[in-house]
């Protein structure tokens, strides 16, 4: 039997007899090992290692609350590994969700975040109409449907009898044209300062 397994299993059995000191030593040793393992695995998963201590604490809490489920007649390490693995994967999923949530903004989220105050909306609509009118007919229809009417790409494709891919391409080209119109090249008349 592995000396670490033997020592930790003896500490768990001692805890059941009321030996708090042996249990504390076991938890301290386990925490040291888990810090190293969790830190390395977070790096391999492409996640930040700043959460190492939080995950280690979750593992230790899991061990403590589930300690009664360990059968002293069976090896400790597989039981320990199962709890640690579950807690690590749970935390890694949460970290990935949080990380991807920062980049998964929808057009609606952006529109809400960048919405103009009420008093500016009237003037903005006039500017939008003026700029949209300068676009080619296909791009103009897509921009009106998506940006002004608020239709989805699927609904826009159905309304304009286009494929979703065409809607996305036309919208992208329209945005590029509008961007270039707002920021003319240096030699352009509109780019000169008065």
TIVO-2410 file (N, C-alpha, C; in nm, 3 decimals):
# residues 194
REC num residu      c1      c2      c3 atome chaine
REC   1      X   0.085  -0.118   0.000     N      A
REC   1      X   0.000   0.000   0.000    CA      A
REC   1      X   0.089   0.124   0.000     C      A
REC   2      X   0.045   0.227  -0.071     N      A
REC   2      X   0.116   0.354  -0.080    CA      A
REC   2      X   0.124   0.419   0.059     C      A
REC   3      X   0.243   0.471   0.097     N      A
REC   3      X   0.257   0.532   0.230    CA      A
REC   3      X   0.163   0.650   0.252     C      A
REC   4      X   0.141   0.730   0.147     N      A
REC   4      X   0.051   0.844   0.160    CA      A
REC   4      X  -0.093   0.794   0.182     C      A
REC   5      X  -0.132   0.698   0.104     N      A
REC   5      X  -0.266   0.638   0.120    CA      A
REC   5      X  -0.282   0.583   0.261     C      A
REC   6      X  -0.180   0.513   0.308     N      A
REC   6      X  -0.186   0.453   0.441    CA      A
REC   6      X  -0.197   0.560   0.550     C      A
REC   7      X  -0.116   0.665   0.539     N      A
REC   7      X  -0.116   0.773   0.639    CA      A
REC   7      X  -0.250   0.848   0.639     C      A
REC   8      X  -0.300   0.880   0.520     N      A
REC   8      X  -0.425   0.956   0.512    CA      A
REC   8      X  -0.545   0.871   0.554     C      A
REC   9      X  -0.545   0.743   0.520     N      A
REC   9      X  -0.654   0.655   0.562    CA      A
REC   9      X  -0.654   0.641   0.714     C      A
REC  10      X  -0.534   0.631   0.773     N      A
REC  10      X  -0.524   0.622   0.919    CA      A
REC  10      X  -0.577   0.750   0.983     C      A
REC  11      X  -0.548   0.866   0.922     N      A
REC  11      X  -0.598   0.994   0.974    CA      A
REC  11      X  -0.750   1.001   0.965     C      A
REC  12      X  -0.807   0.950   0.857     N      A
REC  12      X  -0.953   0.950   0.844    CA      A
REC  12      X  -1.017   0.857   0.948     C      A
REC  13      X  -0.955   0.743   0.970     N      A
REC  13      X  -1.008   0.652   1.073    CA      A
REC  13      X  -0.993   0.717   1.212     C      A
REC  14      X  -0.882   0.787   1.235     N      A
REC  14      X  -0.861   0.854   1.363    CA      A
REC  14      X  -0.966   0.963   1.384     C      A
REC  15      X  -1.003   1.032   1.277     N      A
REC  15      X  -1.106   1.138   1.286    CA      A
REC  15      X  -1.238   1.077   1.336     C      A
REC  16      X  -1.268   0.959   1.290     N      A
REC  16      X  -1.392   0.894   1.331    CA      A
REC  16      X  -1.389   0.855   1.479     C      A
REC  17      X  -1.270   0.840   1.531     N      A
REC  17      X  -1.256   0.810   1.675    CA      A
REC  17      X  -1.246   0.939   1.756     C      A
REC  18      X  -1.251   1.055   1.688     N      A
REC  18      X  -1.248   1.184   1.758    CA      A
REC  18      X  -1.113   1.251   1.762     C      A
REC  19      X  -1.015   1.204   1.688     N      A
REC  19      X  -0.881   1.264   1.687    CA      A
REC  19      X  -0.877   1.380   1.587     C      A
REC  20      X  -0.910   1.499   1.634     N      A
REC  20      X  -0.917   1.617   1.548    CA      A
REC  20      X  -0.780   1.657   1.495     C      A
REC  21      X  -0.675   1.638   1.574     N      A
REC  21      X  -0.540   1.677   1.531    CA      A
REC  21      X  -0.494   1.596   1.409     C      A
REC  22      X  -0.519   1.465   1.410     N      A
REC  22      X  -0.481   1.381   1.296    CA      A
REC  22      X  -0.559   1.424   1.172     C      A
REC  23      X  -0.686   1.457   1.189     N      A
REC  23      X  -0.769   1.501   1.077    CA      A
REC  23      X  -0.719   1.634   1.022     C      A
REC  24      X  -0.680   1.725   1.110     N      A
REC  24      X  -0.627   1.855   1.067    CA      A
REC  24      X  -0.498   1.837   0.987     C      A
REC  25      X  -0.412   1.749   1.031     N      A
REC  25      X  -0.288   1.723   0.956    CA      A
REC  25      X  -0.320   1.668   0.818     C      A
REC  26      X  -0.415   1.576   0.813     N      A
REC  26      X  -0.457   1.519   0.684    CA      A
REC  26      X  -0.507   1.630   0.592     C      A
REC  27      X  -0.595   1.718   0.641     N      A
REC  27      X  -0.648   1.825   0.558    CA      A
REC  27      X  -0.538   1.920   0.510     C      A
REC  28      X  -0.442   1.950   0.597     N      A
REC  28      X  -0.332   2.040   0.560    CA      A
REC  28      X  -0.246   1.977   0.450     C      A
REC  29      X  -0.214   1.849   0.464     N      A
REC  29      X  -0.135   1.779   0.362    CA      A
REC  29      X  -0.213   1.769   0.231     C      A
REC  30      X  -0.341   1.738   0.241     N      A
REC  30      X  -0.425   1.727   0.122    CA      A
REC  30      X  -0.434   1.862   0.051     C      A
REC  31      X  -0.449   1.969   0.128     N      A
REC  31      X  -0.458   2.103   0.068    CA      A
REC  31      X  -0.331   2.138  -0.009     C      A
REC  32      X  -0.215   2.103   0.046     N      A
REC  32      X  -0.087   2.130  -0.022    CA      A
REC  32      X  -0.080   2.056  -0.155     C      A
REC  33      X  -0.117   1.929  -0.153     N      A
REC  33      X  -0.116   1.850  -0.275    CA      A
REC  33      X  -0.217   1.905  -0.376     C      A
REC  34      X  -0.339   1.936  -0.332     N      A
REC  34      X  -0.442   1.986  -0.422    CA      A
REC  34      X  -0.405   2.121  -0.483     C      A
REC  35      X  -0.337   2.206  -0.406     N      A
REC  35      X  -0.296   2.337  -0.463    CA      A
REC  35      X  -0.207   2.316  -0.585     C      A
REC  36      X  -0.114   2.226  -0.572     N      A
REC  36      X  -0.021   2.200  -0.683    CA      A
REC  36      X  -0.095   2.140  -0.803     C      A
REC  37      X  -0.179   2.041  -0.776     N      A
REC  37      X  -0.252   1.974  -0.884    CA      A
REC  37      X  -0.350   2.069  -0.952     C      A
REC  38      X  -0.428   2.142  -0.874     N      A
REC  38      X  -0.529   2.232  -0.931    CA      A
REC  38      X  -0.461   2.343  -1.011     C      A
REC  39      X  -0.355   2.399  -0.959     N      A
REC  39      X  -0.282   2.505  -1.030    CA      A
REC  39      X  -0.236   2.456  -1.167     C      A
REC  40      X  -0.177   2.338  -1.171     N      A
REC  40      X  -0.129   2.281  -1.298    CA      A
REC  40      X  -0.244   2.250  -1.393     C      A
REC  41      X  -0.352   2.195  -1.342     N      A
REC  41      X  -0.464   2.158  -1.430    CA      A
REC  41      X  -0.535   2.281  -1.484     C      A
REC  42      X  -0.550   2.384  -1.404     N      A
REC  42      X  -0.612   2.507  -1.454    CA      A
REC  42      X  -0.532   2.562  -1.572     C      A
REC  43      X  -0.400   2.559  -1.558     N      A
REC  43      X  -0.314   2.604  -1.667    CA      A
REC  43      X  -0.331   2.519  -1.792     C      A
REC  44      X  -0.341   2.387  -1.775     N      A
REC  44      X  -0.358   2.298  -1.889    CA      A
REC  44      X  -0.494   2.316  -1.956     C      A
REC  45      X  -0.596   2.356  -1.877     N      A
REC  45      X  -0.729   2.379  -1.932    CA      A
REC  45      X  -0.739   2.517  -1.997     C      A
REC  46      X  -0.632   2.595  -1.988     N      A
REC  46      X  -0.635   2.730  -2.046    CA      A
REC  46      X  -0.712   2.829  -1.961     C      A
REC  47      X  -0.724   2.800  -1.832     N      A
REC  47      X  -0.797   2.889  -1.741    CA      A
REC  47      X  -0.698   2.959  -1.650     C      A
REC  48      X  -0.738   3.072  -1.596     N      A
REC  48      X  -0.653   3.145  -1.503    CA      A
REC  48      X  -0.630   3.067  -1.375     C      A
REC  49      X  -0.511   3.079  -1.321     N      A
REC  49      X  -0.476   3.004  -1.201    CA      A
REC  49      X  -0.507   3.082  -1.073     C      A
REC  50      X  -0.562   3.202  -1.087     N      A
REC  50      X  -0.593   3.284  -0.970    CA      A
REC  50      X  -0.699   3.219  -0.881     C      A
REC  51      X  -0.781   3.134  -0.937     N      A
REC  51      X  -0.889   3.070  -0.862    CA      A
REC  51      X  -0.846   2.942  -0.792     C      A
REC  52      X  -0.717   2.910  -0.796     N      A
REC  52      X  -0.667   2.787  -0.737    CA      A
REC  52      X  -0.713   2.770  -0.593     C      A
REC  53      X  -0.692   2.870  -0.511     N      A
REC  53      X  -0.724   2.857  -0.369    CA      A
REC  53      X  -0.873   2.836  -0.346     C      A
REC  54      X  -0.957   2.905  -0.425     N      A
REC  54      X  -1.102   2.886  -0.411    CA      A
REC  54      X  -1.141   2.742  -0.442     C      A
REC  55      X  -1.082   2.687  -0.547     N      A
REC  55      X  -1.115   2.548  -0.585    CA      A
REC  55      X  -1.065   2.451  -0.480     C      A
REC  56      X  -0.944   2.474  -0.427     N      A
REC  56      X  -0.891   2.387  -0.322    CA      A
REC  56      X  -0.984   2.390  -0.200     C      A
REC  57      X  -1.032   2.508  -0.165     N      A
REC  57      X  -1.123   2.518  -0.051    CA      A
REC  57      X  -1.254   2.443  -0.078     C      A
REC  58      X  -1.304   2.450  -0.202     N      A
REC  58      X  -1.425   2.375  -0.238    CA      A
REC  58      X  -1.401   2.224  -0.224     C      A
REC  59      X  -1.283   2.180  -0.267     N      A
REC  59      X  -1.250   2.037  -0.255    CA      A
REC  59      X  -1.245   1.997  -0.107     C      A
REC  60      X  -1.180   2.077  -0.025     N      A
REC  60      X  -1.169   2.045   0.118    CA      A
REC  60      X  -1.306   2.045   0.186     C      A
REC  61      X  -1.391   2.139   0.148     N      A
REC  61      X  -1.527   2.141   0.203    CA      A
REC  61      X  -1.602   2.015   0.161     C      A
REC  62      X  -1.584   1.978   0.033     N      A
REC  62      X  -1.647   1.855  -0.015    CA      A
REC  62      X  -1.599   1.733   0.061     C      A
REC  63      X  -1.469   1.725   0.084     N      A
REC  63      X  -1.415   1.612   0.161    CA      A
REC  63      X  -1.472   1.610   0.302     C      A
REC  64      X  -1.477   1.726   0.363     N      A
REC  64      X  -1.524   1.732   0.501    CA      A
REC  64      X  -1.672   1.693   0.511     C      A
REC  65      X  -1.754   1.747   0.418     N      A
REC  65      X  -1.897   1.718   0.428    CA      A
REC  65      X  -1.932   1.575   0.386     C      A
REC  66      X  -1.847   1.514   0.303     N      A
REC  66      X  -1.873   1.377   0.256    CA      A
REC  66      X  -1.788   1.272   0.327     C      A
REC  67      X  -1.714   1.310   0.430     N      A
REC  67      X  -1.622   1.217   0.495    CA      A
REC  67      X  -1.693   1.093   0.549     C      A
REC  68      X  -1.818   1.108   0.584     N      A
REC  68      X  -1.895   0.993   0.637    CA      A
REC  68      X  -1.924   0.888   0.529     C      A
REC  69      X  -1.908   0.925   0.401     N      A
REC  69      X  -1.938   0.829   0.292    CA      A
REC  69      X  -1.821   0.737   0.261     C      A
REC  70      X  -1.703   0.768   0.315     N      A
REC  70      X  -1.587   0.682   0.289    CA      A
REC  70      X  -1.599   0.555   0.373     C      A
REC  71      X  -1.579   0.442   0.310     N      A
REC  71      X  -1.582   0.312   0.376    CA      A
REC  71      X  -1.439   0.278   0.418     C      A
REC  72      X  -1.410   0.273   0.549     N      A
REC  72      X  -1.274   0.245   0.596    CA      A
REC  72      X  -1.218   0.111   0.548     C      A
REC  73      X  -1.302   0.024   0.501     N      A
REC  73      X  -1.255  -0.104   0.450    CA      A
REC  73      X  -1.210  -0.095   0.304     C      A
REC  74      X  -1.227   0.019   0.243     N      A
REC  74      X  -1.189   0.037   0.103    CA      A
REC  74      X  -1.077   0.140   0.093     C      A
REC  75      X  -1.003   0.142  -0.019     N      A
REC  75      X  -0.895   0.240  -0.035    CA      A
REC  75      X  -0.949   0.384  -0.030     C      A
REC  76      X  -0.871   0.473   0.026     N      A
REC  76      X  -0.911   0.613   0.041    CA      A
REC  76      X  -0.892   0.692  -0.088     C      A
REC  77      X  -0.781   0.668  -0.159     N      A
REC  77      X  -0.746   0.753  -0.273    CA      A
REC  77      X  -0.852   0.758  -0.383     C      A
REC  78      X  -0.911   0.647  -0.424     N      A
REC  78      X  -1.015   0.658  -0.527    CA      A
REC  78      X  -1.134   0.744  -0.480     C      A
REC  79      X  -1.172   0.729  -0.355     N      A
REC  79      X  -1.281   0.809  -0.299    CA      A
REC  79      X  -1.241   0.956  -0.298     C      A
REC  80      X  -1.121   0.984  -0.253     N      A
REC  80      X  -1.068   1.120  -0.247    CA      A
REC  80      X  -1.058   1.181  -0.387     C      A
REC  81      X  -1.006   1.101  -0.480     N      A
REC  81      X  -0.991   1.147  -0.617    CA      A
REC  81      X  -1.127   1.180  -0.679     C      A
REC  82      X  -1.227   1.098  -0.652     N      A
REC  82      X  -1.361   1.123  -0.706    CA      A
REC  82      X  -1.418   1.256  -0.662     C      A
REC  83      X  -1.407   1.287  -0.534     N      A
REC  83      X  -1.458   1.415  -0.482    CA      A
REC  83      X  -1.378   1.531  -0.541     C      A
REC  84      X  -1.245   1.520  -0.541     N      A
REC  84      X  -1.161   1.627  -0.594    CA      A
REC  84      X  -1.189   1.651  -0.742     C      A
REC  85      X  -1.202   1.543  -0.817     N      A
REC  85      X  -1.228   1.555  -0.961    CA      A
REC  85      X  -1.362   1.624  -0.987     C      A
REC  86      X  -1.465   1.582  -0.914     N      A
REC  86      X  -1.597   1.643  -0.930    CA      A
REC  86      X  -1.592   1.793  -0.900     C      A
REC  87      X  -1.530   1.829  -0.789     N      A
REC  87      X  -1.522   1.970  -0.749    CA      A
REC  87      X  -1.441   2.052  -0.850     C      A
REC  88      X  -1.330   1.994  -0.899     N      A
REC  88      X  -1.247   2.065  -0.997    CA      A
REC  88      X  -1.324   2.087  -1.127     C      A
REC  89      X  -1.388   1.982  -1.179     N      A
REC  89      X  -1.461   1.996  -1.306    CA      A
REC  89      X  -1.578   2.093  -1.292     C      A
REC  90      X  -1.644   2.090  -1.180     N      A
REC  90      X  -1.754   2.183  -1.155    CA      A
REC  90      X  -1.703   2.327  -1.159     C      A
REC  91      X  -1.592   2.353  -1.091     N      A
REC  91      X  -1.533   2.487  -1.089    CA      A
REC  91      X  -1.482   2.527  -1.227     C      A
REC  92      X  -1.421   2.434  -1.300     N      A
REC  92      X  -1.369   2.464  -1.434    CA      A
REC  92      X  -1.483   2.501  -1.529     C      A
REC  93      X  -1.594   2.427  -1.521     N      A
REC  93      X  -1.711   2.462  -1.604    CA      A
REC  93      X  -1.760   2.602  -1.573     C      A
REC  94      X  -1.766   2.634  -1.445     N      A
REC  94      X  -1.813   2.767  -1.404    CA      A
REC  94      X  -1.718   2.875  -1.456     C      A
REC  95      X  -1.589   2.852  -1.445     N      A
REC  95      X  -1.491   2.949  -1.493    CA      A
REC  95      X  -1.501   2.967  -1.644     C      A
REC  96      X  -1.521   2.858  -1.715     N      A
REC  96      X  -1.536   2.868  -1.862    CA      A
REC  96      X  -1.662   2.944  -1.899     C      A
REC  97      X  -1.772   2.917  -1.827     N      A
REC  97      X  -1.897   2.991  -1.854    CA      A
REC  97      X  -1.876   3.139  -1.830     C      A
REC  98      X  -1.811   3.172  -1.719     N      A
REC  98      X  -1.787   3.313  -1.688    CA      A
REC  98      X  -1.697   3.377  -1.793     C      A
REC  99      X  -1.594   3.306  -1.833     N      A
REC  99      X  -1.502   3.361  -1.933    CA      A
REC  99      X  -1.570   3.378  -2.067     C      A
REC 100      X  -1.650   3.281  -2.109     N      A
REC 100      X  -1.717   3.294  -2.238    CA      A
REC 100      X  -1.831   3.393  -2.231     C      A
REC 101      X  -1.888   3.411  -2.115     N      A
REC 101      X  -1.996   3.508  -2.101    CA      A
REC 101      X  -1.951   3.649  -2.128     C      A
REC 102      X  -1.826   3.679  -2.106     N      A
REC 102      X  -1.777   3.814  -2.132    CA      A
REC 102      X  -1.763   3.842  -2.280     C      A
REC 103      X  -1.754   3.737  -2.360     N      A
REC 103      X  -1.736   3.758  -2.504    CA      A
REC 103      X  -1.862   3.726  -2.583     C      A
REC 104      X  -1.964   3.670  -2.521     N      A
REC 104      X  -2.083   3.628  -2.593    CA      A
REC 104      X  -2.193   3.733  -2.587     C      A
REC 105      X  -2.162   3.855  -2.628     N      A
REC 105      X  -2.264   3.958  -2.633    CA      A
REC 105      X  -2.339   3.946  -2.764     C      A
REC 106      X  -2.470   3.957  -2.757     N      A
REC 106      X  -2.550   3.953  -2.878    CA      A
REC 106      X  -2.569   4.095  -2.929     C      A
REC 107      X  -2.620   4.107  -3.049     N      A
REC 107      X  -2.649   4.240  -3.104    CA      A
REC 107      X  -2.748   4.311  -3.013     C      A
REC 108      X  -2.846   4.238  -2.958     N      A
REC 108      X  -2.944   4.300  -2.868    CA      A
REC 108      X  -2.878   4.353  -2.742     C      A
REC 109      X  -2.782   4.276  -2.686     N      A
REC 109      X  -2.711   4.322  -2.566    CA      A
REC 109      X  -2.636   4.452  -2.595     C      A
REC 110      X  -2.569   4.455  -2.709     N      A
REC 110      X  -2.494   4.575  -2.746    CA      A
REC 110      X  -2.588   4.693  -2.770     C      A
REC 111      X  -2.700   4.668  -2.834     N      A
REC 111      X  -2.796   4.775  -2.860    CA      A
REC 111      X  -2.847   4.834  -2.729     C      A
REC 112      X  -2.878   4.746  -2.632     N      A
REC 112      X  -2.925   4.794  -2.502    CA      A
REC 112      X  -2.817   4.875  -2.431     C      A
REC 113      X  -2.694   4.826  -2.437     N      A
REC 113      X  -2.585   4.894  -2.367    CA      A
REC 113      X  -2.550   5.028  -2.431     C      A
REC 114      X  -2.567   5.039  -2.561     N      A
REC 114      X  -2.529   5.160  -2.632    CA      A
REC 114      X  -2.648   5.246  -2.671     C      A
REC 115      X  -2.763   5.219  -2.614     N      A
REC 115      X  -2.884   5.294  -2.650    CA      A
REC 115      X  -2.866   5.442  -2.617     C      A
REC 116      X  -2.911   5.526  -2.711     N      A
REC 116      X  -2.901   5.671  -2.692    CA      A
REC 116      X  -3.010   5.718  -2.596     C      A
REC 117      X  -2.984   5.822  -2.520     N      A
REC 117      X  -3.089   5.879  -2.435    CA      A
REC 117      X  -3.207   5.924  -2.522     C      A
REC 118      X  -3.327   5.929  -2.465     N      A
REC 118      X  -3.449   5.961  -2.539    CA      A
REC 118      X  -3.438   6.089  -2.620     C      A
REC 119      X  -3.383   6.196  -2.562     N      A
REC 119      X  -3.378   6.325  -2.631    CA      A
REC 119      X  -3.290   6.322  -2.757     C      A
REC 120      X  -3.196   6.226  -2.763     N      A
REC 120      X  -3.108   6.218  -2.879    CA      A
REC 120      X  -3.162   6.124  -2.986     C      A
REC 121      X  -3.262   6.046  -2.955     N      A
REC 121      X  -3.310   5.945  -3.049    CA      A
REC 121      X  -3.368   6.006  -3.176     C      A
REC 122      X  -3.444   6.112  -3.163     N      A
REC 122      X  -3.505   6.175  -3.279    CA      A
REC 122      X  -3.399   6.220  -3.378     C      A
REC 123      X  -3.298   6.291  -3.328     N      A
REC 123      X  -3.189   6.339  -3.413    CA      A
REC 123      X  -3.110   6.222  -3.470     C      A
REC 124      X  -3.090   6.118  -3.391     N      A
REC 124      X  -3.015   6.001  -3.436    CA      A
REC 124      X  -3.087   5.930  -3.549     C      A
REC 125      X  -3.221   5.921  -3.540     N      A
REC 125      X  -3.297   5.855  -3.646    CA      A
REC 125      X  -3.284   5.929  -3.778     C      A
REC 126      X  -3.281   6.062  -3.774     N      A
REC 126      X  -3.263   6.140  -3.896    CA      A
REC 126      X  -3.125   6.110  -3.955     C      A
REC 127      X  -3.021   6.107  -3.870     N      A
REC 127      X  -2.886   6.075  -3.917    CA      A
REC 127      X  -2.880   5.933  -3.974     C      A
REC 128      X  -2.944   5.840  -3.907     N      A
REC 128      X  -2.943   5.701  -3.953    CA      A
REC 128      X  -3.009   5.691  -4.090     C      A
REC 129      X  -3.125   5.756  -4.107     N      A
REC 129      X  -3.194   5.752  -4.236    CA      A
REC 129      X  -3.108   5.813  -4.346     C      A
REC 130      X  -3.039   5.922  -4.314     N      A
REC 130      X  -2.954   5.987  -4.414    CA      A
REC 130      X  -2.841   5.894  -4.455     C      A
REC 131      X  -2.778   5.828  -4.361     N      A
REC 131      X  -2.667   5.738  -4.391    CA      A
REC 131      X  -2.715   5.611  -4.463     C      A
REC 132      X  -2.826   5.555  -4.417     N      A
REC 132      X  -2.877   5.433  -4.480    CA      A
REC 132      X  -2.916   5.461  -4.625     C      A
REC 133      X  -2.969   5.579  -4.653     N      A
REC 133      X  -3.012   5.613  -4.789    CA      A
REC 133      X  -2.896   5.612  -4.887     C      A
REC 134      X  -2.773   5.626  -4.839     N      A
REC 134      X  -2.655   5.627  -4.926    CA      A
REC 134      X  -2.607   5.487  -4.962     C      A
REC 135      X  -2.661   5.386  -4.898     N      A
REC 135      X  -2.619   5.248  -4.923    CA      A
REC 135      X  -2.687   5.193  -5.049     C      A
REC 136      X  -2.625   5.094  -5.112     N      A
REC 136      X  -2.693   5.025  -5.223    CA      A
REC 136      X  -2.822   4.961  -5.172     C      A
REC 137      X  -2.917   4.939  -5.262     N      A
REC 137      X  -3.052   4.892  -5.226    CA      A
REC 137      X  -3.050   4.765  -5.140     C      A
REC 138      X  -2.970   4.665  -5.177     N      A
REC 138      X  -2.966   4.539  -5.101    CA      A
REC 138      X  -2.918   4.560  -4.958     C      A
REC 139      X  -2.811   4.636  -4.943     N      A
REC 139      X  -2.758   4.664  -4.809    CA      A
REC 139      X  -2.857   4.749  -4.730     C      A
REC 140      X  -2.921   4.844  -4.797     N      A
REC 140      X  -3.017   4.933  -4.731    CA      A
REC 140      X  -3.131   4.850  -4.672     C      A
REC 141      X  -3.184   4.755  -4.747     N      A
REC 141      X  -3.295   4.671  -4.697    CA      A
REC 141      X  -3.254   4.587  -4.577     C      A
REC 142      X  -3.134   4.532  -4.582     N      A
REC 142      X  -3.085   4.449  -4.472    CA      A
REC 142      X  -3.064   4.532  -4.347     C      A
REC 143      X  -3.002   4.651  -4.362     N      A
REC 143      X  -2.976   4.737  -4.245    CA      A
REC 143      X  -3.108   4.784  -4.184     C      A
REC 144      X  -3.203   4.822  -4.267     N      A
REC 144      X  -3.333   4.865  -4.213    CA      A
REC 144      X  -3.400   4.751  -4.135     C      A
REC 145      X  -3.397   4.631  -4.192     N      A
REC 145      X  -3.462   4.517  -4.127    CA      A
REC 145      X  -3.394   4.481  -3.996     C      A
REC 146      X  -3.261   4.471  -3.998     N      A
REC 146      X  -3.189   4.429  -3.877    CA      A
REC 146      X  -3.177   4.539  -3.773     C      A
REC 147      X  -3.130   4.656  -3.815     N      A
REC 147      X  -3.096   4.761  -3.719    CA      A
REC 147      X  -3.212   4.852  -3.684     C      A
REC 148      X  -3.299   4.881  -3.780     N      A
REC 148      X  -3.409   4.974  -3.752    CA      A
REC 148      X  -3.532   4.899  -3.704     C      A
REC 149      X  -3.572   4.795  -3.780     N      A
REC 149      X  -3.692   4.720  -3.742    CA      A
REC 149      X  -3.665   4.617  -3.632     C      A
REC 150      X  -3.538   4.580  -3.614     N      A
REC 150      X  -3.502   4.485  -3.509    CA      A
REC 150      X  -3.532   4.341  -3.541     C      A
REC 151      X  -3.542   4.307  -3.668     N      A
REC 151      X  -3.567   4.169  -3.706    CA      A
REC 151      X  -3.442   4.084  -3.686     C      A
REC 152      X  -3.462   3.955  -3.671     N      A
REC 152      X  -3.349   3.862  -3.660    CA      A
REC 152      X  -3.294   3.838  -3.800     C      A
REC 153      X  -3.171   3.785  -3.809     N      A
REC 153      X  -3.118   3.751  -3.942    CA      A
REC 153      X  -3.208   3.652  -4.016     C      A
REC 154      X  -3.269   3.558  -3.945     N      A
REC 154      X  -3.357   3.460  -4.007    CA      A
REC 154      X  -3.481   3.528  -4.065     C      A
REC 155      X  -3.544   3.616  -3.986     N      A
REC 155      X  -3.664   3.687  -4.032    CA      A
REC 155      X  -3.631   3.780  -4.147     C      A
REC 156      X  -3.515   3.844  -4.140     N      A
REC 156      X  -3.472   3.933  -4.248    CA      A
REC 156      X  -3.453   3.854  -4.377     C      A
REC 157      X  -3.391   3.738  -4.367     N      A
REC 157      X  -3.370   3.654  -4.484    CA      A
REC 157      X  -3.504   3.615  -4.547     C      A
REC 158      X  -3.601   3.578  -4.464     N      A
REC 158      X  -3.733   3.542  -4.517    CA      A
REC 158      X  -3.800   3.663  -4.582     C      A
REC 159      X  -3.795   3.777  -4.514     N      A
REC 159      X  -3.862   3.898  -4.564    CA      A
REC 159      X  -3.803   3.944  -4.696     C      A
REC 160      X  -3.670   3.936  -4.711     N      A
REC 160      X  -3.604   3.986  -4.831    CA      A
REC 160      X  -3.576   3.875  -4.934     C      A
REC 161      X  -3.622   3.755  -4.904     N      A
REC 161      X  -3.602   3.640  -4.993    CA      A
REC 161      X  -3.453   3.618  -5.022     C      A
REC 162      X  -3.373   3.615  -4.915     N      A
REC 162      X  -3.229   3.592  -4.922    CA      A
REC 162      X  -3.192   3.478  -4.830     C      A
REC 163      X  -3.071   3.428  -4.846     N      A
REC 163      X  -3.020   3.331  -4.749    CA      A
REC 163      X  -2.968   3.406  -4.626     C      A
REC 164      X  -2.961   3.337  -4.513     N      A
REC 164      X  -2.906   3.400  -4.392    CA      A
REC 164      X  -2.763   3.445  -4.415     C      A
REC 165      X  -2.686   3.364  -4.487     N      A
REC 165      X  -2.548   3.401  -4.516    CA      A
REC 165      X  -2.540   3.530  -4.595     C      A
REC 166      X  -2.629   3.546  -4.694     N      A
REC 166      X  -2.632   3.670  -4.773    CA      A
REC 166      X  -2.668   3.789  -4.685     C      A
REC 167      X  -2.763   3.770  -4.594     N      A
REC 167      X  -2.802   3.878  -4.503    CA      A
REC 167      X  -2.681   3.921  -4.421     C      A
REC 168      X  -2.608   3.825  -4.368     N      A
REC 168      X  -2.491   3.857  -4.284    CA      A
REC 168      X  -2.383   3.928  -4.366     C      A
REC 169      X  -2.359   3.882  -4.488     N      A
REC 169      X  -2.258   3.944  -4.574    CA      A
REC 169      X  -2.299   4.087  -4.609     C      A
REC 170      X  -2.425   4.106  -4.649     N      A
REC 170      X  -2.472   4.240  -4.684    CA      A
REC 170      X  -2.466   4.334  -4.564     C      A
REC 171      X  -2.502   4.281  -4.447     N      A
REC 171      X  -2.498   4.364  -4.327    CA      A
REC 171      X  -2.353   4.404  -4.294     C      A
REC 172      X  -2.263   4.308  -4.305     N      A
REC 172      X  -2.122   4.336  -4.278    CA      A
REC 172      X  -2.069   4.442  -4.375     C      A
REC 173      X  -2.102   4.427  -4.503     N      A
REC 173      X  -2.056   4.525  -4.603    CA      A
REC 173      X  -2.117   4.662  -4.577     C      A
REC 174      X  -2.243   4.664  -4.537     N      A
REC 174      X  -2.309   4.792  -4.507    CA      A
REC 174      X  -2.243   4.860  -4.387     C      A
REC 175      X  -2.212   4.781  -4.283     N      A
REC 175      X  -2.145   4.839  -4.166    CA      A
REC 175      X  -2.009   4.896  -4.204     C      A
REC 176      X  -1.938   4.824  -4.290     N      A
REC 176      X  -1.807   4.871  -4.334    CA      A
REC 176      X  -1.821   5.001  -4.413     C      A
REC 177      X  -1.920   5.007  -4.501     N      A
REC 177      X  -1.943   5.128  -4.580    CA      A
REC 177      X  -1.981   5.245  -4.489     C      A
REC 178      X  -2.067   5.220  -4.392     N      A
REC 178      X  -2.107   5.326  -4.298    CA      A
REC 178      X  -1.988   5.372  -4.214     C      A
REC 179      X  -1.906   5.277  -4.174     N      A
REC 179      X  -1.786   5.311  -4.096    CA      A
REC 179      X  -1.692   5.397  -4.178     C      A
REC 180      X  -1.669   5.358  -4.303     N      A
REC 180      X  -1.580   5.435  -4.390    CA      A
REC 180      X  -1.637   5.573  -4.419     C      A
REC 181      X  -1.769   5.584  -4.431     N      A
REC 181      X  -1.833   5.714  -4.455    CA      A
REC 181      X  -1.818   5.805  -4.334     C      A
REC 182      X  -1.820   5.747  -4.216     N      A
REC 182      X  -1.806   5.826  -4.093    CA      A
REC 182      X  -1.662   5.867  -4.069     C      A
REC 183      X  -1.566   5.792  -4.124     N      A
REC 183      X  -1.424   5.819  -4.103    CA      A
REC 183      X  -1.355   5.823  -4.240     C      A
REC 184      X  -1.372   5.935  -4.315     N      A
REC 184      X  -1.318   5.940  -4.452    CA      A
REC 184      X  -1.166   5.939  -4.454     C      A
REC 185      X  -1.109   5.897  -4.567     N      A
REC 185      X  -0.964   5.898  -4.580    CA      A
REC 185      X  -0.908   6.039  -4.566     C      A
REC 186      X  -0.780   6.050  -4.532     N      A
REC 186      X  -0.717   6.179  -4.504    CA      A
REC 186      X  -0.728   6.277  -4.619     C      A
REC 187      X  -0.721   6.233  -4.746     N      A
REC 187      X  -0.726   6.323  -4.860    CA      A
REC 187      X  -0.868   6.363  -4.898     C      A
REC 188      X  -0.968   6.306  -4.840     N      A
REC 188      X  -1.108   6.331  -4.872    CA      A
REC 188      X  -1.148   6.469  -4.822     C      A
REC 189      X  -1.234   6.539  -4.897     N      A
REC 189      X  -1.284   6.670  -4.859    CA      A
REC 189      X  -1.346   6.669  -4.720     C      A
REC 190      X  -1.421   6.563  -4.690     N      A
REC 190      X  -1.490   6.557  -4.562    CA      A
REC 190      X  -1.393   6.540  -4.446     C      A
REC 191      X  -1.270   6.493  -4.475     N      A
REC 191      X  -1.173   6.470  -4.371    CA      A
REC 191      X  -1.094   6.593  -4.331     C      A
REC 192      X  -1.109   6.703  -4.407     N      A
REC 192      X  -1.032   6.825  -4.377    CA      A
REC 192      X  -1.094   6.902  -4.263     C      A
REC 193      X  -1.008   6.961  -4.186     N      A
REC 193      X  -1.057   7.044  -4.074    CA      A
REC 193      X  -1.085   7.185  -4.125     C      A
REC 194      X  -1.191   7.251  -4.079     N      A
REC 194      X  -1.225   7.385  -4.125    CA      A
REC 194      X  -1.124   7.489  -4.080     C      A
***
